[in-house]
Structures are given as structure tokens and as C-alpha cells.
């Protein structure tokens, strides 16, 4: 598996986390019991933290990190290396606020930062960084990729990319 394959897989996980978070938020009002509501709140907050960690991991600039920086140094891609570099720099720039969230709110709890039960909205910075990451992968692959989510043979296949843009479920 190449570094680009690994980043593409990570992008799928990020898109799935966003999609799942959005669907869980939609279902909060329908929670049949307070226990179910509390479980959904815990799951929402965990998904949000996982999303921030995954984006931050791809924006890591350490030499040994499997990240966008490593893709630029060691990766091979079909797209123009100049275009890939520009797209990578855009992703890294858009991921900066997400890195700050990871550092201050998740990894090293800044004084005064408390965990909460209330559902948190997906940070706009994380959405923009994700869109930029998907664009980067498209440029590196030389074509737009599809990201689908299939949970079973009887359920519709979800187009994660279109769902991200629409903010709601879009069947493939």
C-alpha cells in the first residue's frame, strides 16, 4: 500500500465520521430514552474528537509521520507535482486550526477547556480541511474519486463526498 493509498483510506474514515456525526445529530430528538440520548451524546463527542485527530495526523510534519508531508517527499502520483504541492499546502494551511483544536482541547487540555455532554457542531475548519484533503487526493490521482459507504446489502449505498457537500445523506 502506498502513502497515497493510506491517505485515501484515512480520507474515507474522515468522511464516514462526518457523515455519521451528521446522522446522529439528526436522530437526537428521536432518542427513545434518556440513556439512549446520553449514549448518542457520548458517541457524538467521540466522533468529533476522532475527526480532529485524523485530520491532525495527516497534517503532521514530522519526518516519520505517514502524512501529507510524507506524500510530498516520498509519494508518487499521476497529477502534476506542482499542482499536488499547491493542494497539499492548501490542506496543511486549512488544517492548522484543527491542529490547534487537537493540541488545546484533546491532547493537552488547555486550562479552562472542559469536556462537555452537549453535542458540538462539526467545526467548519474540519469540514474545509476535509474538502481540501479530498481535492488533494483527486489531484494526486489525476481524477476525481468516489467515496461510498455501504452498511449492508439491503441499505442504500451512501455517496460520502456528495453527502459532505450537501450536509445530508445522498445515495450513490
C-alpha beads as a LAMMPS data file, in Angstrom:
LAMMPS data file: protein, C-alpha beads

172 atoms
171 bonds

1 atom types
1 bond types

-500.0 500.0 xlo xhi
-500.0 500.0 ylo yhi
-500.0 500.0 zlo zhi

Masses

1 110.0

Atoms # bond

1 1 1 0.000 0.000 0.000
2 1 1 1.418 3.396 -0.971
3 1 1 1.327 6.535 1.139
4 1 1 -1.325 7.924 -1.237
5 1 1 -3.441 4.782 -0.693
6 1 1 -3.105 5.235 3.067
7 1 1 -4.138 8.892 2.876
8 1 1 -7.085 7.979 0.669
9 1 1 -8.204 5.370 3.221
10 1 1 -7.848 7.933 6.010
11 1 1 -9.961 10.380 3.955
12 1 1 -12.686 7.717 3.708
13 1 1 -12.637 7.327 7.505
14 1 1 -12.839 11.110 7.935
15 1 1 -15.784 11.352 5.529
16 1 1 -17.517 8.436 7.284
17 1 1 -17.023 10.115 10.671
18 1 1 -18.534 13.362 9.372
19 1 1 -21.466 11.529 7.789
20 1 1 -22.125 9.511 10.959
21 1 1 -21.909 12.620 13.162
22 1 1 -24.447 14.426 10.981
23 1 1 -26.860 11.464 11.080
24 1 1 -26.536 11.070 14.865
25 1 1 -27.293 14.765 15.380
26 1 1 -30.418 14.373 13.238
27 1 1 -31.565 11.477 15.422
28 1 1 -31.069 13.145 18.813
29 1 1 -34.663 14.347 19.083
30 1 1 -35.900 10.801 18.413
31 1 1 -33.985 9.172 21.276
32 1 1 -36.487 6.843 22.969
33 1 1 -34.882 7.084 26.436
34 1 1 -32.526 9.352 28.316
35 1 1 -29.981 6.541 28.375
36 1 1 -30.104 6.361 24.588
37 1 1 -29.763 10.146 24.376
38 1 1 -26.761 10.100 26.719
39 1 1 -25.161 7.302 24.672
40 1 1 -25.645 9.311 21.485
41 1 1 -24.075 12.396 23.101
42 1 1 -21.022 10.378 24.115
43 1 1 -20.774 8.909 20.595
44 1 1 -21.082 12.361 19.003
45 1 1 -18.283 13.800 21.116
46 1 1 -16.078 10.759 20.450
47 1 1 -16.655 11.082 16.690
48 1 1 -15.748 14.759 16.822
49 1 1 -12.504 14.020 18.657
50 1 1 -11.689 11.196 16.232
51 1 1 -12.286 13.535 13.290
52 1 1 -9.921 16.149 14.728
53 1 1 -7.257 13.521 15.478
54 1 1 -7.429 12.009 11.986
55 1 1 -7.094 15.381 10.249
56 1 1 -4.287 16.436 12.589
57 1 1 -2.466 13.163 11.958
58 1 1 -2.475 13.841 8.203
59 1 1 -1.188 17.372 8.807
60 1 1 1.703 16.155 10.986
61 1 1 5.030 17.475 9.670
62 1 1 7.377 15.083 11.487
63 1 1 9.656 13.138 9.142
64 1 1 8.449 9.729 10.319
65 1 1 4.707 10.526 10.191
66 1 1 2.564 8.926 7.486
67 1 1 1.119 12.255 6.394
68 1 1 0.597 14.709 3.562
69 1 1 4.155 15.968 4.116
70 1 1 5.462 12.442 3.561
71 1 1 3.330 12.167 0.421
72 1 1 5.117 15.210 -0.999
73 1 1 8.552 13.806 -0.157
74 1 1 8.132 10.114 -0.997
75 1 1 4.855 9.700 -2.843
76 1 1 4.228 9.070 -6.483
77 1 1 1.169 10.449 -8.200
78 1 1 -0.364 10.950 -11.633
79 1 1 -1.149 14.606 -11.177
80 1 1 1.305 17.424 -11.756
81 1 1 3.750 17.655 -8.844
82 1 1 3.299 21.439 -8.797
83 1 1 -0.483 21.056 -8.536
84 1 1 -0.147 18.360 -5.862
85 1 1 2.218 20.573 -3.863
86 1 1 -0.196 23.525 -4.063
87 1 1 -3.131 21.328 -2.996
88 1 1 -1.066 19.862 -0.144
89 1 1 -0.076 23.323 1.068
90 1 1 -3.726 24.385 0.974
91 1 1 -4.719 21.337 3.052
92 1 1 -1.906 21.953 5.556
93 1 1 -2.946 25.591 5.872
94 1 1 -6.627 24.723 6.379
95 1 1 -5.673 22.017 8.887
96 1 1 -3.799 24.482 11.152
97 1 1 -6.900 25.403 13.214
98 1 1 -7.702 21.689 13.528
99 1 1 -4.176 21.051 14.821
100 1 1 -4.741 23.779 17.391
101 1 1 -8.022 22.111 18.461
102 1 1 -6.242 18.793 18.813
103 1 1 -3.486 20.349 20.867
104 1 1 -5.626 22.526 23.146
105 1 1 -8.841 20.550 23.506
106 1 1 -7.966 16.892 23.061
107 1 1 -4.297 16.110 23.608
108 1 1 -3.248 18.642 26.236
109 1 1 -6.448 20.133 27.636
110 1 1 -5.702 23.830 27.841
111 1 1 -6.652 25.277 31.253
112 1 1 -10.323 26.199 31.227
113 1 1 -11.128 23.697 28.472
114 1 1 -13.667 21.205 29.739
115 1 1 -15.246 18.205 28.114
116 1 1 -18.980 18.542 27.752
117 1 1 -22.008 16.379 27.237
118 1 1 -23.723 18.810 24.906
119 1 1 -23.372 17.881 21.253
120 1 1 -20.813 20.006 19.471
121 1 1 -21.272 21.092 15.879
122 1 1 -18.698 19.881 13.425
123 1 1 -16.065 22.623 13.243
124 1 1 -16.204 24.481 9.944
125 1 1 -12.391 24.301 9.911
126 1 1 -12.550 20.491 9.913
127 1 1 -15.067 20.476 7.056
128 1 1 -12.915 22.849 4.964
129 1 1 -9.766 20.814 5.675
130 1 1 -11.612 17.629 4.660
131 1 1 -12.815 19.168 1.397
132 1 1 -9.248 20.274 0.712
133 1 1 -7.924 16.785 1.502
134 1 1 -10.387 15.201 -0.940
135 1 1 -9.301 17.722 -3.598
136 1 1 -5.639 16.918 -2.906
137 1 1 -6.251 13.196 -3.411
138 1 1 -8.145 13.883 -6.660
139 1 1 -5.247 15.974 -7.966
140 1 1 -2.677 13.368 -6.922
141 1 1 -4.706 10.559 -8.542
142 1 1 -5.323 12.615 -11.665
143 1 1 -9.089 12.117 -11.445
144 1 1 -11.973 12.621 -9.028
145 1 1 -12.507 9.664 -6.704
146 1 1 -15.758 8.403 -5.287
147 1 1 -16.123 7.618 -1.602
148 1 1 -19.000 5.328 -0.777
149 1 1 -20.314 3.815 2.432
150 1 1 -22.266 0.583 2.370
151 1 1 -23.526 -0.882 5.622
152 1 1 -25.448 -3.840 4.230
153 1 1 -26.975 -5.356 1.124
154 1 1 -30.460 -4.008 1.862
155 1 1 -29.433 -0.413 2.623
156 1 1 -28.634 2.227 0.016
157 1 1 -25.013 2.941 -0.812
158 1 1 -24.103 6.386 0.511
159 1 1 -22.057 8.853 -1.547
160 1 1 -19.876 10.328 1.206
161 1 1 -18.448 13.069 -0.982
162 1 1 -21.870 14.322 -2.077
163 1 1 -23.172 13.937 1.489
164 1 1 -20.348 16.164 2.748
165 1 1 -21.248 18.865 0.225
166 1 1 -24.989 18.593 0.892
167 1 1 -24.804 18.140 4.667
168 1 1 -27.326 15.304 4.405
169 1 1 -27.494 11.725 3.187
170 1 1 -27.015 11.384 -0.566
171 1 1 -27.457 7.923 -2.030
172 1 1 -24.911 6.871 -4.647

Bonds

1 1 1 2
2 1 2 3
3 1 3 4
4 1 4 5
5 1 5 6
6 1 6 7
7 1 7 8
8 1 8 9
9 1 9 10
10 1 10 11
11 1 11 12
12 1 12 13
13 1 13 14
14 1 14 15
15 1 15 16
16 1 16 17
17 1 17 18
18 1 18 19
19 1 19 20
20 1 20 21
21 1 21 22
22 1 22 23
23 1 23 24
24 1 24 25
25 1 25 26
26 1 26 27
27 1 27 28
28 1 28 29
29 1 29 30
30 1 30 31
31 1 31 32
32 1 32 33
33 1 33 34
34 1 34 35
35 1 35 36
36 1 36 37
37 1 37 38
38 1 38 39
39 1 39 40
40 1 40 41
41 1 41 42
42 1 42 43
43 1 43 44
44 1 44 45
45 1 45 46
46 1 46 47
47 1 47 48
48 1 48 49
49 1 49 50
50 1 50 51
51 1 51 52
52 1 52 53
53 1 53 54
54 1 54 55
55 1 55 56
56 1 56 57
57 1 57 58
58 1 58 59
59 1 59 60
60 1 60 61
61 1 61 62
62 1 62 63
63 1 63 64
64 1 64 65
65 1 65 66
66 1 66 67
67 1 67 68
68 1 68 69
69 1 69 70
70 1 70 71
71 1 71 72
72 1 72 73
73 1 73 74
74 1 74 75
75 1 75 76
76 1 76 77
77 1 77 78
78 1 78 79
79 1 79 80
80 1 80 81
81 1 81 82
82 1 82 83
83 1 83 84
84 1 84 85
85 1 85 86
86 1 86 87
87 1 87 88
88 1 88 89
89 1 89 90
90 1 90 91
91 1 91 92
92 1 92 93
93 1 93 94
94 1 94 95
95 1 95 96
96 1 96 97
97 1 97 98
98 1 98 99
99 1 99 100
100 1 100 101
101 1 101 102
102 1 102 103
103 1 103 104
104 1 104 105
105 1 105 106
106 1 106 107
107 1 107 108
108 1 108 109
109 1 109 110
110 1 110 111
111 1 111 112
112 1 112 113
113 1 113 114
114 1 114 115
115 1 115 116
116 1 116 117
117 1 117 118
118 1 118 119
119 1 119 120
120 1 120 121
121 1 121 122
122 1 122 123
123 1 123 124
124 1 124 125
125 1 125 126
126 1 126 127
127 1 127 128
128 1 128 129
129 1 129 130
130 1 130 131
131 1 131 132
132 1 132 133
133 1 133 134
134 1 134 135
135 1 135 136
136 1 136 137
137 1 137 138
138 1 138 139
139 1 139 140
140 1 140 141
141 1 141 142
142 1 142 143
143 1 143 144
144 1 144 145
145 1 145 146
146 1 146 147
147 1 147 148
148 1 148 149
149 1 149 150
150 1 150 151
151 1 151 152
152 1 152 153
153 1 153 154
154 1 154 155
155 1 155 156
156 1 156 157
157 1 157 158
158 1 158 159
159 1 159 160
160 1 160 161
161 1 161 162
162 1 162 163
163 1 163 164
164 1 164 165
165 1 165 166
166 1 166 167
167 1 167 168
168 1 168 169
169 1 169 170
170 1 170 171
171 1 171 172
